């Protein structure tokens, strides 16, 4: 009887230790995944800002080109 009780106690303790170790590993993996996702989100945000800046620069250059074309037409018509 004592042997059976010791066996059951050993199984419970062993199961608890295994559960604890796995829980710690999973928590670490979750933290690494969260960090990775945050880095991806930061990179995405930076790329979106760069994209907006590039769009604005393109719009400015297109406007300058249009103005230069108007000036050139006006100069040629004189």
Secondary structure as GFF3:
##gff-version 3
##sequence-region A 1 78
A	DSSP	alpha_helix	2	76	.	.	.	ID=ss1
###
